[in-house]
């Protein structure tokens, strides 16, 4: 009995080393698996793009279908394998609660979203819902995040600065609602069809604050133009806020991860470093 448990633990540790993305020396099995995984993810991305071309979808429908089955089986096995070995990570070491915690982690949710549309689409006959679920297959592309260090840095910065970023989003929503509501009351009498309600005016608010300005909705009254100009200028300043937060977060993160350089004192006479 003990030998069986030890063998299972040993196998789980080895599989964890194969699946886990680590910096430094990797085993041959890990290199092969991750190469196959990355290749499959890349091919899936191209398949989703090419499948949208009507002529290719008609001529190679069987190939797309078979490749989708292969991908789902491959990603499903990978998902449950990661769920089994996740207890080897100190963060998820508890056999029950650790796995439940892992299920709701960012990486596990991406893995689940990569396979979920296929299984859900087999339980519905709603073609519209099936199209929406198929769209979620693009989440397979996010599986690359395990292998790109820059994406991990962005994730860490977002976690460190999430309160400031959420505050900037809330400020954006306040500004959008206040400016759109005010513009509605100013322009409704002059343009009752264009500014028919506050929800309809929100589109003007979004395009103005983001400085997109499609030109389909714009004020014609003098007061409306003054408000529109103010909102456009304020929008530029407002979007600089989250940008500054991100830049500050990147600088702090890079400084914290950069190895500390050894500081020397130098002789004022000869200029040589002193220990």
C-alpha contacts under 8 A as a table, 3 or more apart, distances in Angstrom:
res1	aa1	res2	aa2	distance
1	X	4	X	5.15
1	X	5	X	6.43
2	X	5	X	5.15
2	X	6	X	6.11
3	X	6	X	5.05
3	X	7	X	6.05
4	X	7	X	5.11
4	X	8	X	6.13
5	X	8	X	5.03
5	X	9	X	6.10
6	X	9	X	5.06
6	X	10	X	6.03
7	X	10	X	5.02
7	X	11	X	6.09
8	X	11	X	5.12
8	X	12	X	6.07
9	X	12	X	5.00
9	X	13	X	6.13
10	X	13	X	5.18
10	X	14	X	6.29
11	X	14	X	5.17
11	X	15	X	6.12
12	X	15	X	5.10
12	X	16	X	6.01
12	X	84	X	7.66
12	X	85	X	5.59
12	X	88	X	7.73
13	X	16	X	5.00
13	X	17	X	6.32
13	X	85	X	7.08
13	X	88	X	6.52
14	X	17	X	5.16
14	X	18	X	6.43
15	X	18	X	5.00
15	X	19	X	6.20
15	X	85	X	7.01
16	X	19	X	5.17
16	X	20	X	5.69
16	X	82	X	7.46
16	X	85	X	5.43
16	X	86	X	7.26
16	X	88	X	6.96
17	X	20	X	5.36
17	X	21	X	7.97
17	X	30	X	7.12
18	X	21	X	7.95
18	X	27	X	7.28
18	X	29	X	6.20
18	X	30	X	4.15
18	X	31	X	7.89
18	X	33	X	7.22
19	X	30	X	6.56
19	X	33	X	7.57
19	X	34	X	7.53
19	X	82	X	7.11
21	X	146	X	6.75
21	X	147	X	6.85
22	X	26	X	7.55
23	X	26	X	7.89
26	X	30	X	6.20
26	X	31	X	6.56
27	X	30	X	5.18
27	X	31	X	6.35
28	X	31	X	5.10
28	X	32	X	6.17
29	X	32	X	5.18
29	X	33	X	6.06
30	X	33	X	5.20
30	X	34	X	6.02
31	X	34	X	5.34
31	X	35	X	5.99
32	X	35	X	5.15
32	X	36	X	6.20
33	X	36	X	5.18
33	X	37	X	6.08
34	X	37	X	4.89
34	X	38	X	5.99
35	X	38	X	5.25
35	X	39	X	6.06
36	X	39	X	5.10
36	X	40	X	6.06
37	X	40	X	5.12
37	X	41	X	6.19
38	X	41	X	5.09
38	X	42	X	6.14
38	X	144	X	7.18
39	X	42	X	5.10
39	X	43	X	6.11
40	X	43	X	5.11
40	X	44	X	6.04
40	X	71	X	7.20
41	X	44	X	5.07
41	X	45	X	6.32
41	X	140	X	6.29
41	X	141	X	6.26
41	X	143	X	7.49
41	X	144	X	7.73
42	X	45	X	5.17
42	X	46	X	6.47
42	X	141	X	7.41
43	X	46	X	5.11
43	X	47	X	6.00
44	X	47	X	4.91
44	X	48	X	6.14
44	X	68	X	7.98
44	X	71	X	7.65
44	X	140	X	7.54
45	X	48	X	5.29
45	X	49	X	6.40
45	X	138	X	6.82
45	X	140	X	7.55
45	X	141	X	6.49
46	X	49	X	5.10
46	X	50	X	6.01
47	X	50	X	5.13
47	X	51	X	5.77
47	X	64	X	6.97
48	X	51	X	5.19
48	X	52	X	6.78
48	X	137	X	7.76
48	X	138	X	7.36
49	X	52	X	5.66
49	X	53	X	7.60
50	X	53	X	5.49
50	X	56	X	6.81
50	X	57	X	7.47
51	X	54	X	7.24
51	X	56	X	6.55
51	X	57	X	5.14
51	X	64	X	7.34
52	X	57	X	6.91
53	X	56	X	5.50
53	X	57	X	6.03
54	X	57	X	5.06
54	X	58	X	6.15
55	X	58	X	5.19
55	X	59	X	6.23
56	X	59	X	5.14
56	X	60	X	5.74
56	X	61	X	7.58
57	X	60	X	5.49
57	X	61	X	5.12
57	X	64	X	7.68
58	X	61	X	5.51
60	X	63	X	5.25
60	X	64	X	6.28
61	X	64	X	5.22
61	X	65	X	6.13
62	X	65	X	5.05
62	X	66	X	6.10
63	X	66	X	5.19
63	X	67	X	6.03
64	X	67	X	5.19
64	X	68	X	6.10
65	X	68	X	5.12
65	X	69	X	6.41
66	X	69	X	5.15
66	X	70	X	6.28
67	X	70	X	5.04
67	X	71	X	6.07
68	X	71	X	5.08
68	X	72	X	6.12
69	X	72	X	5.26
69	X	73	X	6.23
70	X	73	X	5.29
70	X	74	X	6.11
71	X	74	X	5.05
71	X	75	X	5.99
72	X	75	X	5.19
72	X	76	X	5.84
72	X	115	X	5.77
72	X	118	X	7.35
73	X	76	X	5.11
73	X	77	X	6.20
74	X	77	X	5.37
74	X	78	X	6.26
75	X	78	X	4.93
75	X	79	X	6.02
75	X	111	X	7.40
75	X	114	X	7.54
75	X	115	X	6.73
76	X	79	X	5.04
76	X	80	X	6.36
76	X	115	X	6.60
77	X	80	X	5.42
77	X	81	X	5.98
78	X	81	X	5.03
78	X	82	X	6.13
79	X	82	X	5.29
79	X	83	X	6.23
79	X	108	X	7.44
79	X	111	X	6.20
79	X	112	X	7.19
80	X	83	X	4.82
80	X	84	X	6.13
81	X	84	X	5.09
81	X	85	X	6.31
82	X	85	X	5.25
82	X	86	X	5.72
83	X	86	X	5.44
83	X	99	X	6.43
83	X	102	X	7.34
83	X	103	X	7.45
84	X	87	X	7.11
84	X	99	X	7.85
85	X	88	X	5.82
86	X	89	X	5.58
86	X	92	X	6.16
86	X	93	X	7.38
86	X	98	X	7.81
86	X	99	X	6.78
86	X	102	X	7.17
87	X	90	X	6.99
87	X	91	X	7.78
87	X	92	X	4.95
87	X	93	X	4.13
87	X	94	X	6.31
87	X	95	X	6.18
87	X	98	X	6.46
87	X	99	X	6.86
88	X	92	X	7.24
88	X	93	X	6.00
89	X	92	X	5.49
89	X	93	X	5.88
90	X	93	X	5.04
91	X	98	X	7.26
92	X	95	X	7.73
92	X	97	X	7.54
92	X	98	X	3.88
92	X	99	X	6.23
92	X	101	X	6.88
92	X	102	X	6.52
93	X	98	X	5.52
94	X	97	X	5.58
94	X	98	X	4.43
94	X	99	X	7.16
95	X	98	X	5.73
95	X	99	X	6.26
96	X	99	X	5.39
96	X	100	X	6.36
97	X	100	X	4.96
97	X	101	X	6.03
98	X	101	X	5.08
98	X	102	X	6.15
99	X	102	X	4.87
99	X	103	X	6.19
100	X	103	X	5.16
100	X	104	X	6.88
101	X	104	X	5.55
101	X	105	X	6.59
102	X	105	X	5.04
102	X	108	X	6.55
103	X	108	X	5.39
103	X	109	X	6.63
104	X	108	X	6.44
104	X	109	X	6.06
105	X	108	X	5.40
105	X	109	X	6.16
106	X	109	X	5.26
106	X	110	X	6.31
107	X	110	X	5.22
107	X	111	X	6.32
107	X	143	X	7.45
107	X	146	X	7.64
108	X	111	X	4.99
108	X	112	X	6.13
109	X	112	X	5.00
109	X	113	X	6.09
110	X	113	X	5.12
110	X	114	X	6.20
110	X	139	X	6.45
110	X	140	X	7.20
110	X	142	X	6.71
110	X	143	X	6.59
111	X	114	X	5.15
111	X	115	X	6.92
111	X	140	X	7.25
111	X	143	X	6.92
112	X	115	X	5.55
112	X	116	X	5.81
113	X	116	X	5.15
113	X	117	X	6.97
113	X	136	X	6.86
113	X	137	X	7.33
113	X	139	X	6.32
113	X	140	X	7.63
114	X	117	X	7.19
114	X	136	X	7.11
114	X	137	X	5.49
114	X	138	X	7.45
114	X	139	X	5.47
114	X	140	X	4.87
115	X	118	X	5.83
115	X	119	X	7.04
115	X	137	X	7.38
116	X	119	X	5.43
116	X	120	X	6.12
117	X	120	X	5.19
117	X	121	X	5.89
117	X	130	X	7.99
117	X	133	X	4.81
117	X	134	X	5.98
117	X	136	X	6.43
117	X	137	X	6.75
118	X	121	X	5.37
118	X	122	X	6.75
118	X	133	X	7.58
118	X	134	X	7.35
119	X	122	X	5.46
119	X	123	X	7.19
120	X	123	X	5.44
120	X	124	X	7.00
120	X	133	X	7.68
121	X	124	X	5.54
121	X	125	X	7.72
121	X	129	X	7.77
121	X	130	X	5.42
121	X	133	X	6.79
122	X	125	X	7.83
124	X	129	X	7.88
124	X	130	X	7.50
125	X	130	X	7.72
126	X	129	X	5.35
126	X	130	X	6.24
127	X	130	X	4.93
127	X	131	X	6.25
128	X	131	X	5.23
128	X	132	X	6.50
129	X	132	X	5.06
129	X	133	X	6.14
130	X	133	X	5.01
130	X	134	X	6.06
131	X	134	X	5.10
131	X	135	X	6.36
132	X	135	X	5.14
132	X	136	X	6.89
133	X	136	X	5.27
133	X	137	X	7.33
134	X	137	X	5.48
135	X	138	X	6.13
136	X	139	X	5.70
137	X	140	X	5.86
138	X	141	X	5.74
138	X	142	X	7.82
139	X	142	X	5.32
139	X	143	X	7.35
140	X	143	X	5.45
140	X	144	X	7.97
141	X	144	X	5.96
142	X	145	X	5.57
143	X	146	X	6.22
144	X	147	X	5.48
144	X	148	X	6.50
145	X	148	X	5.28
145	X	149	X	7.66
145	X	151	X	5.77
145	X	152	X	6.94
146	X	149	X	7.64
146	X	152	X	7.57
148	X	151	X	5.58
148	X	152	X	6.87
149	X	152	X	5.12
149	X	153	X	6.36
150	X	153	X	5.01
150	X	154	X	6.34
151	X	154	X	5.04
151	X	155	X	6.18
152	X	155	X	4.93
152	X	156	X	6.13
153	X	156	X	5.09
153	X	157	X	6.13
153	X	250	X	7.93
153	X	253	X	7.85
154	X	157	X	5.10
154	X	158	X	6.06
154	X	250	X	7.91
155	X	158	X	5.12
155	X	159	X	6.28
156	X	159	X	5.11
156	X	160	X	6.20
157	X	160	X	5.06
157	X	161	X	6.04
157	X	246	X	7.14
157	X	249	X	5.49
157	X	250	X	6.31
157	X	253	X	6.86
158	X	161	X	5.18
158	X	162	X	5.35
158	X	165	X	7.88
158	X	246	X	7.67
158	X	249	X	7.95
159	X	162	X	5.16
160	X	163	X	7.99
160	X	249	X	7.30
161	X	164	X	5.52
161	X	165	X	6.18
161	X	245	X	7.18
161	X	246	X	7.54
161	X	249	X	6.60
162	X	165	X	5.01
162	X	166	X	5.91
163	X	166	X	5.17
163	X	167	X	6.15
164	X	167	X	5.03
164	X	168	X	6.31
164	X	242	X	7.90
164	X	245	X	7.18
165	X	168	X	5.08
165	X	169	X	6.31
165	X	242	X	6.03
165	X	245	X	7.19
166	X	169	X	5.04
166	X	170	X	6.19
167	X	170	X	5.09
167	X	171	X	6.17
168	X	171	X	4.97
168	X	172	X	6.21
168	X	241	X	6.91
168	X	242	X	6.30
169	X	172	X	4.98
169	X	173	X	6.32
170	X	173	X	5.11
170	X	174	X	6.22
171	X	174	X	5.11
171	X	175	X	6.17
172	X	175	X	5.17
172	X	176	X	6.05
172	X	238	X	7.36
173	X	176	X	4.99
173	X	177	X	6.12
174	X	177	X	5.30
174	X	178	X	6.06
175	X	178	X	5.26
175	X	179	X	5.91
176	X	179	X	5.44
176	X	180	X	5.92
176	X	202	X	7.04
176	X	205	X	5.71
176	X	206	X	6.91
176	X	209	X	7.58
177	X	180	X	5.27
177	X	181	X	5.93
177	X	202	X	7.20
177	X	205	X	7.95
178	X	181	X	5.27
178	X	182	X	6.14
179	X	182	X	5.18
179	X	183	X	6.04
179	X	205	X	6.72
179	X	227	X	7.88
179	X	231	X	7.12
180	X	183	X	5.06
180	X	184	X	6.09
180	X	198	X	6.38
180	X	201	X	5.53
180	X	202	X	5.41
180	X	204	X	7.24
180	X	205	X	5.43
181	X	184	X	5.16
181	X	185	X	6.62
181	X	198	X	5.56
181	X	201	X	7.43
182	X	185	X	5.42
182	X	186	X	6.37
183	X	186	X	5.00
183	X	187	X	5.91
183	X	188	X	7.98
183	X	201	X	7.37
183	X	224	X	6.35
183	X	227	X	7.41
184	X	187	X	5.39
184	X	188	X	5.40
184	X	195	X	5.82
184	X	196	X	7.60
184	X	197	X	6.58
184	X	198	X	5.85
184	X	201	X	6.20
185	X	188	X	5.66
185	X	189	X	7.76
186	X	189	X	7.26
186	X	221	X	7.83
186	X	223	X	7.18
186	X	224	X	6.13
187	X	190	X	5.27
187	X	191	X	5.79
187	X	192	X	7.51
187	X	195	X	6.41
187	X	219	X	6.49
187	X	220	X	7.48
187	X	221	X	6.84
187	X	224	X	6.52
188	X	191	X	5.18
188	X	192	X	4.73
188	X	193	X	7.92
188	X	194	X	7.81
188	X	195	X	5.23
188	X	196	X	6.29
188	X	197	X	7.82
189	X	192	X	5.70
190	X	220	X	7.55
190	X	221	X	7.34
191	X	194	X	5.46
191	X	195	X	5.86
191	X	196	X	7.63
192	X	195	X	5.43
192	X	196	X	5.03
193	X	196	X	5.09
194	X	200	X	7.68
194	X	201	X	7.82
194	X	217	X	6.71
195	X	198	X	7.39
195	X	200	X	6.26
195	X	201	X	5.48
196	X	200	X	6.32
196	X	201	X	7.40
197	X	200	X	5.19
197	X	201	X	6.20
198	X	201	X	4.92
198	X	202	X	6.27
199	X	202	X	5.18
199	X	203	X	7.60
200	X	203	X	6.05
200	X	204	X	7.79
201	X	204	X	5.24
201	X	205	X	6.51
202	X	205	X	4.84
202	X	206	X	6.21
203	X	206	X	5.20
203	X	207	X	6.31
204	X	207	X	5.34
204	X	208	X	6.03
204	X	217	X	5.82
204	X	218	X	6.96
205	X	208	X	5.21
205	X	209	X	5.93
206	X	209	X	5.39
206	X	210	X	6.03
207	X	210	X	5.40
207	X	211	X	5.97
207	X	212	X	5.01
207	X	213	X	5.12
207	X	214	X	6.89
208	X	211	X	4.94
208	X	212	X	6.31
208	X	213	X	5.66
208	X	228	X	7.28
208	X	231	X	6.88
208	X	232	X	5.41
208	X	235	X	7.46
209	X	212	X	7.85
209	X	231	X	6.15
209	X	232	X	5.27
209	X	233	X	7.99
209	X	234	X	7.39
209	X	235	X	4.32
209	X	236	X	7.13
210	X	213	X	7.95
210	X	232	X	7.64
210	X	235	X	6.21
210	X	236	X	7.24
210	X	239	X	7.87
211	X	232	X	6.26
211	X	235	X	7.24
211	X	236	X	7.29
214	X	217	X	7.53
215	X	218	X	6.40
219	X	224	X	5.22
219	X	225	X	5.64
219	X	228	X	7.24
220	X	224	X	6.56
220	X	225	X	6.57
221	X	224	X	5.06
221	X	225	X	6.17
222	X	225	X	5.17
222	X	226	X	6.33
223	X	226	X	5.14
223	X	227	X	6.25
224	X	227	X	5.11
224	X	228	X	5.99
225	X	228	X	4.91
225	X	229	X	6.09
226	X	229	X	5.23
226	X	230	X	6.27
227	X	230	X	5.11
227	X	231	X	6.13
228	X	231	X	5.14
228	X	232	X	6.12
229	X	232	X	5.15
229	X	233	X	6.31
230	X	233	X	5.33
230	X	234	X	6.06
231	X	234	X	5.01
231	X	235	X	5.86
232	X	235	X	5.07
232	X	236	X	6.63
233	X	236	X	5.42
233	X	237	X	6.71
234	X	237	X	5.15
234	X	238	X	6.02
235	X	238	X	4.92
235	X	239	X	6.21
236	X	239	X	5.46
236	X	240	X	6.58
237	X	240	X	5.25
237	X	241	X	7.00
238	X	241	X	5.44
238	X	242	X	7.86
239	X	242	X	6.11
239	X	243	X	6.71
240	X	243	X	5.06
240	X	244	X	6.05
241	X	244	X	5.25
241	X	245	X	6.34
242	X	245	X	4.87
242	X	246	X	6.13
243	X	246	X	5.19
243	X	247	X	6.20
244	X	247	X	5.08
244	X	248	X	6.03
245	X	248	X	5.16
245	X	249	X	6.09
246	X	249	X	4.95
246	X	250	X	6.12
247	X	250	X	5.11
247	X	251	X	6.25
248	X	251	X	5.19
248	X	252	X	6.22
249	X	252	X	5.16
249	X	253	X	6.02
250	X	253	X	5.05
250	X	254	X	6.00
251	X	254	X	5.24
251	X	255	X	6.09
252	X	255	X	5.18
252	X	256	X	6.17
253	X	256	X	5.16
253	X	257	X	6.24
254	X	257	X	5.20
254	X	258	X	5.83
255	X	258	X	5.21
256	X	259	X	7.97
264	X	273	X	5.73
264	X	274	X	6.12
264	X	275	X	6.59
265	X	273	X	5.71
265	X	274	X	5.20
265	X	275	X	7.13
266	X	271	X	5.47
266	X	272	X	5.49
266	X	273	X	4.47
266	X	274	X	5.51
267	X	270	X	5.72
267	X	271	X	4.83
267	X	272	X	5.55
267	X	273	X	6.45
267	X	274	X	6.59
268	X	271	X	5.71
